[in-house]
Amino acid sequence: MIKLTIKQLIAATEDDPSALQKFFQCPKPTTVSWANRKLISSVNEEIRLYNEHRVEICKQYGVLDNKTNRFVFPSPEVEQQFGKEIAALQGQGIELAGQPVKISDLGGHLSEIDLTLLEPFIVD
């Protein structure tokens, strides 16, 4: 299992292409790539669950502005409470199906920033 926080998972999946996309696209031994299928499914499921909870919290504290497709909060205090709830959600620990990949099995090139974001997914 790969243990990390939701915040770490989000950070690894931000940007296009994300650090996690680059990780999955790196050439690896076939056995490692085969094993990563479960990891990909697990990542997708955790992101889906996070987004569902995030939207619920947004609806609880804000109102959707149809023009901008963003939630607007009625006051700074409400927005601050929203921020606390989101931070608590992102701070939750999760376990992803799969095992960290040995850095020696990564045939591609990842930047230092990517490697930092991918730390839970890689072992020495």
C-alpha positions in Angstrom: 0.0 0.0 0.0 1.0 3.6 -0.6 0.2 5.9 2.3 -0.1 9.6 1.8 -2.5 12.5 2.4 -5.2 13.7 0.1 -3.2 16.9 -0.2 -0.2 15.0 -1.4 -2.3 13.2 -4.0 -3.8 16.4 -5.2 -0.4 18.0 -5.5 0.8 15.0 -7.6 -2.2 15.3 -9.9 -2.1 19.1 -10.5 -0.9 20.6 -13.7 -1.1 19.2 -17.2 0.8 16.9 -17.5 0.8 16.2 -13.8 3.8 14.7 -12.0 1.7 11.5 -11.6 1.0 11.4 -15.3 4.7 11.7 -16.0 5.3 8.9 -13.5 2.9 6.5 -15.1 4.3 7.4 -18.6 7.9 6.6 -17.6 9.2 3.4 -19.1 9.2 0.7 -16.5 9.7 -3.1 -16.5 6.5 -4.8 -17.7 5.8 -6.3 -14.3 5.9 -2.9 -12.6 3.6 -1.4 -15.3 1.2 -4.4 -14.8 1.1 -3.9 -11.1 0.5 -0.1 -11.5 -2.9 -0.8 -13.1 -4.4 -1.2 -9.6 -2.6 2.0 -8.5 -4.1 4.0 -11.4 -7.6 2.8 -10.5 -7.0 3.6 -6.8 -5.8 7.1 -7.6 -8.8 7.8 -9.9 -11.2 6.6 -7.2 -9.6 8.7 -4.4 -9.7 11.8 -6.7 -13.4 11.1 -7.5 -14.3 10.8 -3.8 -12.3 13.9 -2.9 -14.1 15.9 -5.6 -17.5 14.7 -4.4 -16.7 15.7 -0.8 -15.2 19.0 -1.9 -18.3 19.9 -3.9 -20.5 19.0 -0.9 -18.4 21.4 1.3 -18.6 24.1 -1.4 -22.4 23.8 -1.5 -22.6 23.9 2.3 -20.7 27.2 2.6 -21.1 28.9 -0.8 -23.4 29.6 -3.7 -22.4 28.6 -7.3 -22.0 31.6 -9.6 -23.3 30.3 -12.9 -21.3 33.0 -14.9 -17.9 32.0 -13.5 -18.8 28.4 -12.5 -17.2 29.1 -9.1 -18.5 29.1 -5.6 -18.9 32.5 -3.9 -19.0 32.8 -0.1 -21.3 35.2 1.6 -18.6 36.6 4.0 -14.9 36.3 4.8 -15.8 34.4 8.0 -17.7 31.8 6.0 -14.9 31.5 3.5 -12.5 31.0 6.3 -14.6 28.2 7.8 -14.8 26.6 4.3 -11.0 26.8 4.1 -10.7 25.0 7.5 -13.0 22.2 6.3 -11.1 21.8 3.0 -7.8 21.7 4.9 -9.1 19.1 7.2 -10.4 17.0 4.3 -7.0 17.3 2.5 -5.1 16.4 5.6 -6.8 13.0 5.8 -4.5 10.0 5.3 -5.4 7.5 2.5 -3.9 4.3 1.3 -3.7 3.5 -2.4 -3.6 0.0 -3.8 -0.2 -0.8 -5.0 3.5 -0.6 -4.0 6.0 2.2 -4.4 8.2 1.9 -7.4 12.0 1.6 -7.1 13.6 4.7 -8.5 16.0 2.4 -10.5 12.9 1.0 -12.3 12.0 4.5 -13.6 13.5 4.7 -17.0 12.2 8.2 -17.8 13.4 11.6 -16.7 11.5 13.3 -13.9 12.4 16.8 -12.5 13.3 17.4 -9.0 9.9 19.0 -8.4 8.2 15.9 -9.8 10.2 13.6 -7.7 9.4 15.7 -4.6 5.6 15.5 -5.4 6.0 11.8 -6.1 7.9 10.9 -3.0 5.1 8.6 -1.6 5.1 6.6 -4.9 8.9 6.0 -5.1 11.4 4.1 -3.0 15.2 4.1 -3.2 
